[in-house]
Amino acid sequence: MTVDDRERESARLIREGLKLGQANLWSQAEAHFWQAAQLTPNASLTWLAAAIACWNQRRFSEAADACDWALRQAVPIRATPQSQEGVARFEARDWAGVERAFSLLLKSPPVETPTYLFLCIAMVRQGRIDEAGRHLMAAWRQELTDSEPTG
């Protein structure tokens, strides 16, 4: 399968998965999203779609894991003093420290997708599910906006 074939198949799987999600068939949607992630592991929307499918099945820890995969595979992290501190806190599993560091970036637009993803993971790990969900959806909206063609 060529790169173009993988990208087309991944896009098809995402589209079908989104339709399944709209029908509240999140388990089936999730399977589509994971298949898409295998085909295009550097495409952030596949990981975020999988995270949202897990989220809608109330599997919050697995949703956070998918966000982690998005950060490691597909979403570049811009180096700033706050982001570097946040990543160090993340690696140390200091979830309150991750929250402190990345919350500062929310106050300094433009806010980038990794900020939302790190905050989502930190909130899940601290049991703050509603806040985590808001950050996950903000990451999704940001990635959708960033993936739209310009011009």
N, C-alpha and C positions, 0 to 999 in steps of 0.2 A: 504494500500500500504506500503510495507516495505521500509526501507531506501535505499536498493539496487535498488528496483523498481523505487523509486523517482529519484535516480541518473541516472539510465538508461534512464528514460523518459525525464529527463532534458537534458541529452546529446543529445538525439534524437531531441528534440525541438531546441536546439542550432544549430545542424547540418542543420536541415531544415530551420531555420531562416537565417543562413548564406547563404544558397543557394538562398533563396528569396531575400536577400540583394544583392547578386551578380547579380540577375536579376532586380535590382533596384525596388523591391517591398517592400520598407522599412516599410510601414504601416503593412503589413502582417508579415514581419520579426519581427517587434516590438512586435506584439501580441504573437508570439512564445517565444520571449525572456522574456516577463513578466510572461508567464506561467512557464517557466523554473525557473525564480527567485522565484516564489511561491513554487515550488517543492523543490528547493535547495537554500534557502536564504543565506546560508553561502558560496556560490560559487561565487567568485568575477567575473568570466567571464560572468555570466548571467547578472549581473548589468551593466558591461561594454558594453556588446552586446546591451542591451537596450539603454544605453547612445548613442552608435554609431548610432543605428536606429533613435533615436530622432534627433541626429545631422544631419543625412542625409536628414531629413525632415525639416531642418532649425528651429527646436524647441530647441534652444540652452539652454534656461532656464530649460526645462525639462531634457535635457541631463545632465546639472549640478546637478539637483536634483537626477538623477540616480547615478551620481558619489558620491554624498553625501551618498546615501543609501549603496553604495559599501563600503565606508569608515566606516559606522556605523555597517554594518552587516558582512562584509566578509574580509576586508583588515586590518590586524594588523598594528598599527603605532608604530614604534620603538621610544622609548623615548630618545630624545637628547635635549640639550638646544634649538636648533633652531626649532625642531619639537614641543616642548612644547610651545614655544613662538608663533609659527604658529597656533597651535590649539587654544591657548588663543585668538589670533587675529581673528580666524575663528568664535569662539563662540561670539565674540563681533561684528561680521560682518564688521570688518575692513579689507576690501579686499586688500588695498595697503599694510597693515601690513602683511597679509598672504603671499602676493607676496614677500615681502622683506625677511621674515623668510625662506620660502621654496626655494627661489632662491639661498640662501646660500648653501642649501643641494645639488643643482645641481652641485656645484663646488667640492663636496666631495664624489666621487664614493665609493662604488656602490650606485647608485640612486635607491631608492625603489618606488614601485607603488604609495604609498600614497603621495609622493612628487608631482608626476605628477597630481594626482587627485585634491589635494588642489590647485595647480596652475591653473588647468583647471577651477575649480569653481571660483576662484578669478578673472581670466581673463574674464570669461563670465559675472560675476557681474560688471566688469568694462567696459564691452562692447568691449573687445579686442578679438573678435571671432576667428580670424586666429590663434593667439597665443594659445588660449584655445584649438582649434582643434589639434594643434601639441602636446600639453600635453596629451590630451585624447588618441591620437593614440600611444604616447609613453607608456602610462599606459597599453593599450591593448597589445602592443608588449611585455612589461615586464611581464605581467600576463601570456601570452602564453608561454614565455620562462620559467617562474617559474613553469608552470604546466606540462612541458615536463618531462617524466620519465628520471631519471639519471641512469647511470650505463651501 
